[in-house]
Amino acid sequence: MPTPALIPPAAASHRQHLRHLDAAEWVPRERAHQARADALTAAHRERRSRHETHPIEDFLWTYYSVKPSELRRWHPGAGVVLTGAPVDRAAWRYYTVTATQDVTVELPAYFARRGATVDYVERLVRATLERPPLYGCFGLHEWAMVYRLGPDQVRHAGLPLRVGHAATDAVVESHRIACTHFDAYRFFTAAAAPLNTLTPTRDTQPDTEQAGCLHAGMDVYKWAAKLGPIVPGELLLDAFVLARDIREVDMRASPYDVTGFAGADGLPLTPIAIEAPDGKRTYAELQRGFAARGNALRERLLAAIAVARAHCSAH
């Protein structure tokens, strides 16, 4: 275990504005976070112990690459000192021990290593928040990912297509494809990519991301996880729940038949037939709800970044 750096007494005056939480305050928050994380990951951990896969929920663990143990780790966020915390917490990345043997995030070291990432996330999240959301894509990105593919070529080989391959291709060909999200667009088939009204790229992502996009909503979780200890644990879990809820809708509206699976509420998943008017209305209504939830989390994420910047500049 590395020896944690001590903040010299001379620097203590710069830390007087920090929020100090004693054990009576922060221990219950940590335990509540751990219990909530355990409940959210229980089904995944149980399946993993049996070497079972889940074509819907596994996306949250493979695409985002956050382990259940990492999700379970509670951070108070920047500008907080935990009094009475075990010293071994200071061995966590970017944590340090103060001159009074308390524990906090060492923000200069954090920004020295992660500053560019913070800048990018802040720019992208703010742009997404300020841009008007769009509600006319109807989840056709998932359909474009299987357009003109054979049965053994689709991404989720264990799931049948709900309307078959020919009808799936016909849905793509009879709709306007308007995907704004690069990380969805990059999985379009070669035949589908030219049908999109935009050509999103990684470089232009901050210029095209918008809150109505389901994948942009799921990615709030990715950005919260990437910012690590400056993001309060409660925010990270809220972002995970949003990503989970969106993922279910994303697959319900996809061309895949997911009726054999249950949602987080334990109820069987039902298709959202976006190829029909009623399905389109249902999808757009759900989009609006996700956009509102995502934007509320984006506001909290930007606030966490602002707090970290303010406290770092005080050094």
C-alpha positions, 0 to 999 in steps of 0.5 A: 500500500502506498504511503499517503501524502500528508498535507503540510500544516501550512496548507491547512489555512487553505482548507478551512473552507472545506466541508467537514463531515464527521463519522456520524454524518458520512458513515450512514451515507456510505452504508446507504450507498453500498446497500443501494449499489448491492441491490442494483447489481445483485442480479448481475452478480448472481448471473455472473456467478453462474456464467450466464449472460443477459443481452440487455443488462450486460451492456451496462457492464461491458460497454461502460466497463464499470465493475460492481465493486467500483459502483459500490465505492462511495465518494463524498465529492470534492471539497469534503473532508471525512473526519475519522475515516480509516487511513487506508481510504487515502490509498484510494486514487486521488485521496490524501490525508490532511495534517489533522489525519482526516481524508479528502480528495487531493484536487491539484493531483486530480486535475493534473492528471484528469484535467483534460477529461474534466474539460471535455466532459464539462464542454460536452455536458453543457452543450447537451444541456443547452441544445434543444432536445429532438424527439423524432429518431424513434430509436431507429439506430438499433434497426440501422445496426442490423440493416441488411445483415444475415441472421448470423451477423447481428450483434445480439445473436441470441435474440430473434428479430421481432418482425424478421429480417426483410421487414426490419430492412423495410422499416429502415428504408421507409423512415428518415434516419436521424441519429445524432450520437456518434457511438450509436452511428458508428455501429450502423451497417455499411449499407445503413450509414449513408441513410443517416441525415448526419455524419456524426464523428468523435470530434463533432460530438459536442456539436451534435449531442442532444438530450432527446437521444437515449444513448446520450442519456445513458452516457451521463453514467459514463461521464459521472464514472469517468470523473471518479472521486469528484462526483458524489456517489449518490449522483453516480448511482442515480446516473446508473439507474437512468442508464438502466431504465433507458437501456430497457426502452432502447431494446424494447424499441429495437428490432429484437424480440425481448419478450423473454426477459424481465425489466428491473421491476420484475415484469416482462418487457413488452415491445415498443413497435416504433414502426407504428404510430402508437409506438412512435408516440410511446417512444417520444413520450418516454424520450421526453421523460428521459431527457428531463431526468438526464438534464437534471443529472447533467446539472448536478454533474456540472455543479460537482465539476464547479465545486471541484474547480473552486476548491482546487483554485483555493490551493 
